[in-house]
Amino acid sequence: MAYDLKTVLTACLACSLPFSWISSGNADETTRPVAVRIMEQGYGGLFLVTTANSKDYEVYQRVDTPLGISADANVVCMPRECFLEVVPLPEATIARYEKGERAINGLRQRLNAIRDTYAALRSASPEARGDAIGKWNAATALLAQCLTREDECR
């Protein structure tokens, strides 16, 4: 049975069960890497970071509209919100941030760009949506480059 992404997102977002324990803010602060803490705490719940295996992480972005999301994208819905899988966060990158070998400012700039372009997308007029979607997708691609190629995140 095929599901329409807009219908699924709308249904998931309509749920209002109080599951506060799902929040990423409840993770043990002493064991979360610095890059993960910045993503989870510095953006008002916009990003969710989960472990993909024992050492790598996956970065998800909270979404509240299907605009700009491809039908084959990995969208995970919880009782009150949905998250789009954005980019992997490899163990090697996490280790470089932990050791201070990578400046955190480049990462923050990329996260700010995603936040800002997604906000612009949500408020864009129908005529401007295509351009807004392109800017949001470009910001997401820059984050992916930042996390996988050291020279792209300064």
C-alpha positions in Angstrom: 0.0 0.0 0.0 1.5 3.4 -1.0 1.1 6.4 1.2 1.2 10.0 0.2 4.0 11.9 2.0 1.8 14.9 2.7 -0.9 12.7 4.2 1.5 10.9 6.4 3.2 14.1 7.6 -0.1 15.7 8.3 -1.4 12.7 10.3 1.9 12.4 12.3 1.9 16.1 13.1 -1.7 16.0 14.2 -0.9 13.7 17.0 -0.6 15.5 20.3 0.4 12.8 22.8 2.8 14.1 25.5 5.9 12.0 25.0 8.5 14.3 26.5 10.9 11.5 27.0 11.5 11.3 23.2 13.2 14.7 23.3 16.9 14.6 22.4 17.5 17.0 25.2 17.2 14.2 27.7 20.4 12.5 26.6 23.3 12.1 29.0 25.4 15.3 28.5 28.6 13.7 29.6 28.6 11.1 26.9 27.3 13.2 23.9 30.1 14.5 21.6 30.4 18.3 21.3 29.1 18.4 17.7 26.1 16.4 18.7 25.3 18.6 21.6 25.6 21.7 19.5 23.1 20.3 16.9 20.6 19.1 19.5 20.7 22.0 22.0 21.5 25.1 20.0 18.6 25.0 17.5 15.4 24.6 19.5 14.8 21.0 18.6 15.3 21.6 14.9 17.9 18.8 14.7 17.8 15.3 16.1 21.0 13.2 16.2 20.7 9.5 16.6 23.3 6.7 16.6 23.5 4.8 13.3 25.7 2.2 14.8 28.1 2.1 17.8 30.2 5.0 16.6 28.5 6.9 13.7 25.5 9.2 14.0 22.7 10.3 11.7 21.5 13.9 11.6 17.7 14.5 11.2 15.9 17.8 10.7 12.5 18.5 12.2 10.0 19.2 9.3 6.4 20.3 9.5 5.6 20.5 5.9 6.2 18.1 3.0 7.4 21.0 0.8 10.7 20.2 -0.8 10.9 16.6 0.5 11.3 13.9 -2.1 8.9 11.0 -2.0 11.8 8.6 -1.4 13.3 10.6 1.5 13.6 9.0 4.9 11.1 10.7 7.1 10.6 9.4 10.7 7.5 10.5 12.6 7.0 10.4 16.3 3.8 11.3 18.1 4.2 15.1 17.8 6.8 15.7 15.1 8.5 14.4 12.0 12.2 14.4 11.2 13.9 14.2 7.8 17.1 12.3 7.6 19.6 14.9 6.4 23.2 13.6 6.6 25.4 11.0 8.3 27.8 12.2 11.0 30.9 9.9 10.7 32.9 8.8 13.7 36.1 10.3 12.3 34.4 13.8 12.1 33.1 13.5 15.6 36.6 12.6 16.8 38.2 15.6 15.1 35.7 17.9 16.8 36.3 16.2 20.2 40.1 16.7 19.9 39.7 20.3 18.8 41.1 19.6 15.4 38.1 21.1 13.6 36.7 24.6 14.3 33.1 24.4 15.4 32.2 27.7 13.7 32.0 26.2 10.2 29.5 23.6 11.5 27.4 26.3 13.2 27.4 28.4 10.0 26.0 25.4 8.0 23.4 24.6 10.7 22.3 28.3 10.8 22.0 28.2 7.0 19.7 25.2 7.2 17.6 26.8 9.9 17.3 30.1 8.0 16.6 28.6 4.6 13.9 26.2 6.0 12.2 29.1 7.8 12.3 31.0 4.5 10.8 28.0 2.7 8.0 27.7 5.2 7.0 31.4 4.7 7.6 31.6 0.9 4.9 32.5 -1.5 3.8 29.9 -4.0 5.8 31.7 -6.7 9.0 31.7 -4.6 8.8 28.2 -3.2 10.9 26.6 -6.0 13.8 29.0 -5.3 13.3 28.5 -1.5 13.4 24.7 -1.8 16.6 25.0 -3.9 18.3 27.1 -1.3 17.3 24.7 1.5 18.6 21.7 -0.5 21.8 23.6 -1.2 22.3 24.4 2.6 21.7 20.7 3.4 24.3 19.7 0.8 26.8 22.1 2.3 26.3 20.6 5.7 27.0 17.1 4.2 30.2 18.4 2.6 31.2 20.0 5.9 30.8 16.8 7.8 32.6 14.6 5.3 35.3 16.9 3.8 37.4 18.8 6.3 38.3 21.6 3.8 34.6 22.4 3.2 33.8 23.4 6.8 35.8 26.5 7.8 
